[in-house]
Amino acid sequence: MKTLTTLLLLSLAMATPALADRAGGGGGSGRGSSDHDRARSAVEREEILPLSKILGSVRNRFGGRVIKLDLESDDGHYVYELKLITPEGRIIELEVDAATGLPIGGPEDSERDEDK
């Protein structure tokens, strides 16, 4: 029994750094921290607007709250991809140009199947 407990603890200790890297932690060696650094650097170079400005604009225009957010880059052009839930319970997916803060296209309404 003591051997099994020791093996389980050793396995957990070995897995923890890998899980931290995958979650964006882990001292800067994982992909998450490099994405964060790249975004911060783009804001500092004034290539994109700070997230706080984007979120303020989105809240004023659409209401609700953000439930998912990604910053994507395609050949140096950054786009914030957001998923919102409105006060009425509707789910809206939205792309926003990270440089201008303007929506790209219209919001996609992703209402749940049971609401239709």
C-alpha positions in Angstrom: 0.0 0.0 0.0 2.9 2.3 0.9 4.4 1.7 -2.6 1.1 2.5 -4.4 0.8 5.8 -2.5 4.4 6.7 -3.2 3.9 5.9 -7.0 0.7 8.0 -7.1 2.4 11.0 -5.4 5.4 10.7 -7.7 3.1 10.6 -10.8 1.2 13.6 -9.6 4.4 15.5 -8.9 5.7 14.8 -12.4 2.4 15.8 -14.1 2.0 19.1 -12.3 4.6 21.1 -14.3 3.2 19.9 -17.6 -0.4 20.8 -16.6 0.8 24.2 -15.4 2.5 24.9 -18.7 -0.6 23.8 -20.6 -2.7 26.2 -18.5 -0.4 29.1 -19.2 1.5 29.0 -16.0 4.8 27.3 -15.3 7.3 30.1 -15.3 7.1 31.2 -18.9 8.1 28.1 -20.7 4.6 27.2 -21.9 2.7 28.4 -24.9 0.2 30.4 -22.8 2.8 32.8 -21.5 4.3 33.4 -24.9 0.8 34.3 -26.2 0.4 36.7 -23.3 3.8 38.2 -23.9 3.0 38.6 -27.6 -0.4 40.3 -26.9 1.2 42.7 -24.3 4.0 43.5 -26.7 1.4 44.3 -29.5 -0.4 46.7 -27.1 2.8 48.4 -26.1 3.7 48.9 -29.8 0.1 50.3 -30.2 -0.7 47.6 -32.9 -3.8 46.6 -30.9 -6.1 48.2 -28.3 -6.0 47.1 -24.7 -8.6 44.5 -23.8 -10.2 46.9 -21.3 -11.1 49.3 -24.2 -12.5 46.4 -26.3 -14.6 45.1 -23.5 -16.0 48.5 -22.6 -17.1 49.1 -26.2 -18.6 45.6 -26.5 -20.5 46.0 -23.2 -21.9 49.4 -24.3 -23.0 48.1 -27.7 -24.3 44.6 -26.9 -24.7 44.4 -23.1 -24.2 41.1 -21.3 -21.0 39.6 -20.2 -18.1 37.9 -21.9 -17.9 34.1 -21.3 -15.1 33.3 -23.7 -12.3 35.4 -25.3 -9.5 34.7 -27.7 -6.9 36.9 -29.4 -6.1 35.5 -32.8 -3.3 36.7 -35.2 -3.3 36.2 -38.9 -0.2 37.6 -40.6 0.2 40.3 -38.0 -3.5 41.3 -38.1 -5.1 40.7 -34.6 -8.7 39.8 -34.0 -10.5 39.5 -30.6 -13.0 36.6 -30.8 -15.6 36.9 -28.1 -18.6 34.9 -26.9 -21.1 36.9 -24.9 -24.3 36.0 -22.9 -26.9 38.8 -23.0 -29.2 39.6 -20.1 -31.9 37.7 -22.0 -29.8 34.6 -22.0 -28.8 34.7 -25.7 -25.3 33.6 -26.7 -23.6 35.9 -29.2 -20.3 35.3 -31.0 -18.4 38.3 -32.2 -15.2 39.2 -33.9 -13.6 42.6 -33.2 -10.6 44.1 -35.0 -8.1 44.4 -32.3 -6.5 47.5 -33.9 -9.6 49.6 -34.3 -12.1 48.0 -31.8 -14.7 47.8 -34.6 -16.8 44.6 -35.0 -15.9 42.5 -38.1 -19.2 41.5 -39.7 -22.3 41.2 -37.6 -22.6 39.2 -34.4 -23.5 35.6 -34.8 -26.4 34.6 -32.6 -25.7 31.2 -31.2 -29.0 30.5 -29.4 -29.2 27.2 -27.8 -31.3 24.5 -29.6 -33.8 24.4 -26.8 -34.5 28.2 -27.2 -35.5 27.9 -30.8 
